[in-house]
Amino acid sequence: MSLFLEVHELNGRGAEACVQARSAQAPPGVRFLRHWFGDEGRKVALLVEAPDEETLRTCAGGAKEVTELFAPAERWMSCDSIDMA
């Protein structure tokens, strides 16, 4: 399993609704561990455990608001907040 940070541009969609929707559509083996809100609720970052990037992108479907997806640096694992300005 690998850790990824998935960043969403919400474009009018609620941040909590985005987190709930992504968690609800997670296939077996994909776990959403933490999330952070930023930029006045217009962005959300999700810390996700998944087998690989392909699986994570597949479960995102056509979610156009996924703007970044990358493996996070170790220092982010213990952060209480992320500056997404």
Backbone as CSV, one residue per row, in Angstrom:
resi,resn,N_x,N_y,N_z,CA_x,CA_y,CA_z,C_x,C_y,C_z
1,MET,0.836,-1.189,0.000,0.000,0.000,0.000,0.875,1.244,0.000
2,SER,0.393,2.260,-0.684,1.108,3.535,-0.764,0.205,4.650,-0.262
3,LEU,0.826,5.727,0.178,0.084,6.906,0.602,0.117,7.951,-0.498
4,PHE,-1.013,8.623,-0.687,-1.134,9.670,-1.686,-1.827,10.861,-1.067
5,LEU,-1.537,12.030,-1.604,-2.264,13.235,-1.234,-3.040,13.658,-2.471
6,GLU,-4.344,13.711,-2.332,-5.237,14.049,-3.439,-5.818,15.423,-3.150
7,VAL,-5.611,16.378,-4.041,-6.094,17.744,-3.830,-7.230,18.014,-4.816
8,HIS,-8.332,18.541,-4.286,-9.511,18.835,-5.103,-9.777,20.332,-5.136
9,GLU,-10.054,20.872,-6.314,-10.615,22.214,-6.489,-12.114,22.001,-6.518
10,LEU,-12.847,22.611,-5.609,-14.249,22.255,-5.433,-15.218,22.967,-6.361
11,ASN,-14.905,24.150,-6.837,-15.767,24.863,-7.788,-17.237,24.881,-7.366
12,GLY,-17.472,25.351,-6.156,-18.831,25.503,-5.665,-19.372,24.306,-4.905
13,ARG,-18.717,23.191,-4.954,-19.146,22.000,-4.231,-18.656,22.100,-2.789
14,GLY,-19.437,21.666,-1.826,-19.060,21.747,-0.422,-17.896,20.830,-0.090
15,ALA,-16.999,21.299,0.759,-15.822,20.530,1.134,-16.197,19.236,1.862
16,GLU,-17.119,19.318,2.810,-17.551,18.118,3.535,-18.212,17.125,2.585
17,ALA,-19.013,17.625,1.651,-19.682,16.747,0.680,-18.658,16.030,-0.195
18,CYS,-17.594,16.723,-0.543,-16.532,16.120,-1.351,-15.870,14.977,-0.589
19,VAL,-15.538,15.207,0.670,-14.895,14.173,1.493,-15.820,12.973,1.640
20,GLN,-17.087,13.213,1.918,-18.043,12.118,2.077,-18.225,11.333,0.780
21,ALA,-18.313,12.038,-0.341,-18.507,11.372,-1.628,-17.301,10.511,-1.994
22,ARG,-16.094,11.044,-1.784,-14.894,10.275,-2.122,-14.784,9.043,-1.229
23,SER,-15.091,9.180,0.049,-15.031,8.042,0.970,-16.063,6.980,0.600
24,ALA,-17.246,7.406,0.195,-18.329,6.478,-0.133,-18.028,5.661,-1.385
25,GLN,-17.277,6.236,-2.327,-17.007,5.527,-3.577,-15.673,4.777,-3.578
26,ALA,-15.067,4.654,-2.414,-13.769,3.972,-2.324,-13.924,2.464,-2.528
27,PRO,-13.172,1.895,-3.463,-13.218,0.444,-3.654,-12.429,-0.261,-2.549
28,PRO,-12.526,-1.579,-2.466,-11.738,-2.314,-1.470,-10.250,-2.001,-1.637
29,GLY,-9.580,-1.798,-0.517,-8.150,-1.512,-0.559,-7.805,-0.035,-0.569
30,VAL,-8.799,0.838,-0.707,-8.564,2.286,-0.696,-9.181,2.849,0.575
31,ARG,-8.349,3.533,1.364,-8.825,4.120,2.628,-8.478,5.597,2.669
32,PHE,-9.457,6.420,2.987,-9.241,7.853,3.155,-8.945,8.081,4.633
33,LEU,-7.725,8.528,4.938,-7.233,8.582,6.312,-7.452,9.921,7.002
34,ARG,-7.173,11.001,6.300,-7.306,12.354,6.870,-7.687,13.308,5.766
35,HIS,-8.174,14.463,6.163,-8.442,15.503,5.178,-8.200,16.876,5.809
36,TRP,-7.894,17.824,4.939,-7.658,19.205,5.337,-8.415,20.104,4.387
37,PHE,-9.010,21.169,4.922,-9.695,22.149,4.100,-8.821,23.392,3.984
38,GLY,-8.874,24.043,2.846,-8.083,25.252,2.651,-8.737,26.193,1.678
39,ASP,-8.130,27.349,1.527,-8.562,28.363,0.561,-10.053,28.658,0.697
40,GLU,-10.474,28.976,1.923,-11.854,29.336,2.231,-12.853,28.283,1.775
41,GLY,-12.497,27.023,1.943,-13.394,25.930,1.604,-13.460,25.578,0.132
42,ARG,-12.602,26.183,-0.681,-12.621,25.885,-2.119,-11.662,24.760,-2.497
43,LYS,-10.849,24.311,-1.542,-9.934,23.200,-1.783,-10.015,22.225,-0.626
44,VAL,-9.783,20.972,-0.929,-9.679,19.949,0.112,-8.545,19.011,-0.284
45,ALA,-7.733,18.632,0.701,-6.652,17.671,0.489,-7.003,16.420,1.279
46,LEU,-6.863,15.270,0.638,-7.190,13.994,1.261,-5.952,13.123,1.312
47,LEU,-5.641,12.604,2.475,-4.561,11.636,2.620,-5.186,10.269,2.417
48,VAL,-4.701,9.547,1.410,-5.334,8.303,0.988,-4.316,7.176,0.950
49,GLU,-4.731,6.015,1.430,-3.927,4.809,1.310,-4.548,3.978,0.179
50,ALA,-3.723,3.623,-0.804,-4.214,2.868,-1.958,-3.106,1.970,-2.478
51,PRO,-3.480,0.901,-3.193,-2.464,0.003,-3.731,-1.534,0.699,-4.724
52,ASP,-2.098,1.602,-5.534,-1.305,2.320,-6.532,-2.097,3.518,-7.056
53,GLU,-1.437,4.359,-7.816,-2.064,5.567,-8.351,-3.202,5.231,-9.307
54,GLU,-3.024,4.204,-10.106,-4.056,3.793,-11.066,-5.379,3.478,-10.362
55,THR,-5.323,2.728,-9.272,-6.528,2.384,-8.513,-7.198,3.639,-7.976
56,LEU,-6.410,4.565,-7.485,-6.957,5.794,-6.932,-7.609,6.639,-8.011
57,ARG,-6.969,6.768,-9.154,-7.558,7.541,-10.257,-8.826,6.872,-10.783
58,THR,-8.842,5.559,-10.825,-10.026,4.834,-11.296,-11.209,5.078,-10.374
59,CYS,-10.983,5.050,-9.065,-12.106,5.262,-8.146,-12.540,6.725,-8.128
60,ALA,-11.707,7.635,-8.637,-12.100,9.043,-8.741,-13.067,9.241,-9.895
61,GLY,-13.101,8.268,-10.816,-13.998,8.381,-11.969,-13.669,9.613,-12.772
62,GLY,-14.677,10.363,-13.108,-14.483,11.575,-13.904,-14.393,12.820,-13.064
63,ALA,-13.990,12.693,-11.822,-13.932,13.857,-10.924,-12.937,14.884,-11.451
64,LYS,-13.440,15.889,-12.120,-12.580,16.902,-12.738,-11.906,17.792,-11.707
65,GLU,-12.457,17.818,-10.483,-11.867,18.692,-9.474,-10.589,18.135,-8.859
66,VAL,-10.198,16.893,-9.203,-8.919,16.367,-8.716,-7.829,17.100,-9.481
67,THR,-7.139,18.013,-8.806,-6.147,18.830,-9.491,-4.725,18.341,-9.276
68,GLU,-4.498,17.625,-8.188,-3.164,17.101,-7.910,-3.295,15.748,-7.229
69,LEU,-2.381,14.864,-7.552,-2.331,13.565,-6.896,-0.873,13.161,-6.832
70,PHE,-0.342,13.039,-5.628,1.063,12.681,-5.483,1.319,12.018,-4.146
71,ALA,2.423,11.301,-4.070,2.838,10.670,-2.820,3.409,11.764,-1.923
72,PRO,2.900,11.905,-0.703,3.342,12.994,0.172,4.692,12.738,0.827
73,ALA,5.329,13.823,1.170,6.585,13.744,1.922,6.275,13.263,3.340
74,GLU,7.196,12.605,3.968,7.002,12.065,5.318,6.539,13.120,6.311
75,ARG,7.001,14.349,6.175,6.668,15.378,7.161,5.177,15.697,7.186
76,TRP,4.449,15.432,6.128,3.028,15.740,6.097,2.216,14.784,6.941
77,MET,2.735,13.615,7.219,1.966,12.615,7.944,1.587,13.068,9.342
78,SER,2.373,13.928,9.942,2.094,14.365,11.312,1.550,15.782,11.367
79,CYS,1.235,16.391,10.231,0.721,17.770,10.212,-0.718,17.835,10.697
80,ASP,-1.023,18.904,11.389,-2.409,19.171,11.758,-3.083,20.034,10.726
81,SER,-2.288,20.739,9.913,-2.865,21.582,8.864,-1.871,21.707,7.714
82,ILE,-2.399,22.027,6.567,-1.589,22.241,5.373,-1.998,23.586,4.788
83,ASP,-1.048,24.432,4.492,-1.342,25.716,3.875,-1.532,25.494,2.387
84,MET,-2.755,25.647,1.909,-3.056,25.423,0.494,-3.392,26.731,-0.206
85,ALA,-2.863,27.831,0.277,-3.154,29.133,-0.320,-2.473,29.285,-1.652
